[in-house]
Every structure is written in C-alpha cells, then in structure tokens.
Amino acid sequence: MMQCCELKYSDIRSKDVVDSNGEKVGEVMDWIFDCADNKLDLKYIVLGGGRVEELLESIGARPDIDPVIRLENVDSISDKVYLNVDGESLKKTIDPGVLAETDIAFSRLSDIKVIDSDGFKVGFVIDIWFDLENMMWLLLGGGFLEELLERLKVQPDIDLLVPPHFIETLNSNEIKLSITKFQLESTCEDEYKKLKKQLTGAAPHDDARAAQLKLGTAPSRGFV
C-alpha cells in the first residue's frame, strides 16, 4: 500500500509519474477521496498531461478523461511517483464504475467551507497531511484561522493541523468539526505554547514541516 508518512498533498502534486516501463505517463493533478462515513479515504491519484491540457479541459475544449491511479498501483514516491503497472492499463475518470457518488476530488474539497459545531465558519482545507500512521489530517487556513494565528503571533510557515477525530461531518456540502470556535481557539493557544517550548533552544531543523501546530493527538490504530 502506498505510504505518504510525513508528506502533504502539496508535496506530491505536480510530481512526474513514471510507469513500470520507465515511461512518463503524466503528472499528479489531483486526488480523489471517498468521503463516506464522514471520513476521508484516499481512492485515486488523478493524472494530468501538463498545463496546456488542463487549460483545454477547464474551457471545455476537450473532455475530462484523465487517467486515475489506484493506490495499489503505486510502487514508491520520492522525486517522482513510480508505478508498478504499465501506463496503458490505467483506467480513466469516465470509465464505468470508477467514480462513486461519495467520491470527491481535493480540488472540490478545498472549496467547501469548514464550520465549527455551532455552525460558524472557521476556514477552508488548504492541504492534507499524512502522519506516521499514514492517517490524514486536514490543514486549515483562511478567515478566522488566519486572524487567530496572527493574533497569537504564530510564524506564517506553521501548519494548523486538524486530526480526523475532530471531524463530525464530511460531505460534498460541508465539513463540520466536533468542537466550537471557542474550543478551537483555546486548543490552538495551548498547543502553540507547547510548540514554542519545544522549539526554544532547539537546533534548526532541515525540514520546513517541523513546525506543525496539531490540534489534538493522533487516535489509536483501532480508531474508526
């Protein structure tokens, strides 16, 4: 199974994709998730053929027939995404049975507003992060969250991460958290204080993702 531990969606997007014959078959353009049961389950990687083809699709000059990669067809991810199958064997987004009603692309997910348990808007999903157990956390930004981080004088390169067990509802219309805006703010402040203590006097880290503000701990492996 594909492992993305300590990686973000933005780290993988636009990487070249190479098939089992060593041929480039495209680049990562999007991800498709199954959002049934109010949780994200990565289903496909969507391939694009470059900026020109994406532009033509966006204006309707060619049909949206992008190839998709099943996770079991990914051999490894490093400087490129390497497949264990031939590019000719990949299914397309228009093929019967590929997409389900509960499927959603990241490009669509990022347009859905995130609200708290009282229905107040808190921001949008701007990225997805995989923890050491390959579990997906939402990276949030925009609106209230930007104001909150600015008020806390948080560095602009610190990621605000929300664990899956903070998500109450997730569908194509809304993403609702199980905590209030006030609880989110309090948790953010507490976690930032802990993070500042951890970073004080620490040696510089080569990885820019070292400073991550995680709103909650990762659930156990038995979490559903």
C-alpha positions, 0 to 999 in steps of 0.5 A: 500500500502506498505510504505518504508518512510525513508528506502533504498533498502539496508535496506530491502534486505536480510530481512526474509519474513514471510507469513500470516501463520507465515511461512518463505517463503524466503528472499528479493533478489531483486526488480523489477521496471517498468521503463516506462515513464522514471520513476521508479515504484516499481512492485515486491519484488523478493524472494530468498531461501538463498545463496546456491540457488542463487549460483545454479541459477547464474551457471545455475544449476537450473532455475530462478523461484523465487517467486515475491511479489506484493506490495499489498501483503505486510502487514508491514516491520520492522525486517522482511517483513510480508505478508498478503497472504499465501506463496503458492499463490505467483506467480513466475518470469516465470509465464505468464504475470508477467514480462513486457518488461519495467520491470527491476530488481535493480540488472540490474539497478545498472549496467547501467551507469548514464550520465549527459545531455551532455552525460558524465558519472557521476556514477552508482545507488548504492541504492534507497531511499524512502522519506516521500512521499514514492517517490524514489530517486536514490543514486549515487556513483562511478567515478566522484561522488566519486572524487567530494565528496572527493574533497569537503571533504564530510564524506564517510557515506553521501548519494548523493541523486538524486530526480526523477525530475532530471531524463530525461531518464530511460531505460534498456540502460541508465539513463540520468539526466536533468542537466550537470556535471557542474550543478551537481557539483555546486548543490552538493557544495551548498547543502553540505554547507547547510548540514554542517550548519545544522549539526554544533552544532547539537546533534548526531543523532541515525540514520546513514541516517541523513546525506543525501546530496539531490540534489534538493527538493522533487516535489509536490504530483501532480508531474508526 
